[in-house]
Structure formats: C-alpha cells, structure tokens
Amino acid sequence: MSNDCIFCRIGSGDINTALVAESGRAVAFRDISPQAPLHVLVIPRDHIDSLASAEDESLLGEMLGMAARIARDEGYSASGYRVVINTGADGGQSVPHLHLHLLAGRHLSWPPG
C-alpha cells in the first residue's frame, strides 16, 4: 500500500467510502465525478500502478467479473454498458493505481474521444 495513493487508502478502508461491491482482492465504489448515470470504479486492494504492470491475470478476471455483476445488479445487462481501463498518460489514466470504469445508463458513442 502506498500512503499517498488515494485508491490504496480506499482499498484498505483508511478512507471511508460507500462500497458497491467488494471481495478479498478488489473493491468497487461510485465515481465522484460520474460521466454516466452508472459510473463505478473497480480497483484492486493492493497497489498496482496500471494495467501495463499488472501480472495477476486472475485478479484482472475478478475485477471484470465484479464489473459485470454490478452492471447486472444495477439493471444494465440488457441495455448495455462499457468497461474502460485507461493506461498511462496518453491513455487518459489520471490516478496511478489500476482501476476500471464501469459506465452505463446512457448511449456511449464510439470512438470514445
């Protein structure tokens, strides 16, 4: 855990955040600046800088599975949703801790921008 990483502090419970879902290795919570009616972040509890440095494929699968369950539980499976992982500065990653965005509840155009 990095003490200066906000996502590490959320994942460890140091910052009290209403969780949408959690497992032993990942947590999900609503984005503070939502870009869609449903905008949830799924993060690993342990610090991983980005997808580029992620090595645990089972953790990545767990995070994707958590996103799919949340979308289903929130009622967006039929209408559709998007899962995005921004990696690095040019990829739009603003927090240097691996996280995925689950977006749903409006038409999401392509390309994303």
ZIPE-V261726 format. One line per field, one symbol per residue. phi: phi as a letter, one per 30 degrees, with the letter a starting at -180 (. if undefined). A space follows every 10 residues. Layout:
phi->???
This chain:
phi->.cdccddddd ddjdcdbddd aabdcbbbad ddbdcaecbc ccbddddbea ddcdcddddd dddddddddd edddicdddj abcbbdbidd djdccdbeac ccbajadcdb ddk
